[in-house]
Amino acid sequence: MENKHVVKATNLNKVRRILFKYGSATKAKLASESDISTVTVNGLVKELVDAGEFIGGELIHPKIGRPSVHYHFNYDFEHYALISIQETAGKLHIVARVVNMRGDVKLAKDYPMENVKIDAVVDAATEILAEEIAISGIAISIPGKTVGSKIAVSWHNALNGWDLEAEIGSRFGIPVHVENDANLATIGYCKAMKIPESDYVVGIYYLPMSMPSASLFHNNQLFRGQNGLAGEARYLPQLIGQDCASSFAESVRNLLEIIGIYNSLLAPHTFVIHMAGLSQSELITRISEDGILQGQPNEAQFFCADSFDEDVMAGLQWLAMSDLAYLT
């Protein structure tokens, strides 16, 4: 009996995944794509329609054969709160969005953080959850990193010690996920640009005249290392103990050295660079002129992303939906 339940759950997730991907399809399409019999798909689709996850749509009339119903994925079946703690002009503020499963924005708000305290995030979440839209989960980006559930390294250490998962999750009884913003920017870019999940991706976030960080992403998962320290580029031998770069040109030179290290050690398929002021054309030109990179056998793709904040939001969407088994 247990095996039957497992098989059914697996088949439901196959059908969910296919319709989520295509948006709409007939039962015949679902059966063909999932390699599940049409009879079984009929029962699965009925169950998903009854639950509200699928929506029965219009009849399709082919030139030959019987008409069939087009089914649509109900992207409004669940909604998520995406909360991003961002820095602008040396101050933190909160950007919040409520989105459906496709990422359509249903609500957008911006909250100042006059005092950098956990209460500001809790208050923002409280206001969002008071809206009429039911929220299935919350994803939060932070300018820092967590060890366990507590923030251990953050913007000017101002967020250190915060436990947003416990503070918000226990209060409202819904899943809360917290992740470093640079990690999410890498993931968000990969999702938006449909970079294959099988690719090994190195993301580098480098504010000029600041310290860089790196993200390692593969097969829909981050590689975190011990205590989440993987990718802390500021601790590379040539940077540890050093002052921040004093110019944009010096920052770019540091970036090329960092790329050379990761290209040699990890041989990734793809680099995603978030660096304000650096264009795609300049990045490619500098790489083509770099003797070390040209001498390395690994030939990676290089992408210079346009918007860190928007990529963070796309990464938050991934994070919010990370509990959905049929999407992983």
ABEGO torsion letter per residue (X at the ends): XAAAAAAAAAAAAAAAAAAAAAGBBBAAAAAAAAGBBAAAAAAAAAAAAAAGABBBBBBBBBABEBBBBBBBBBAAABBBBBBBBBBBGGBBBBBBBBBBAAGBBABBBBBBBABBBAAAAAAAAAAAAABABBBABBBBBBBEBBBEABBABBBGGAABGBBAAAAAAAAAGBBBBBBBAAAAAAAAAAAAAGBBAABBBBBBBBBBGBBBBBBBBBGGBBBAEBGGABGBAAABAAABGBBBBABAAAAAAAAAAAAAAAAAAAGBABBBBBBBGBBAAAAAAAAAABAAAAABABBBBBBBBABAAAAAAAAAAAAAAAABAAAX
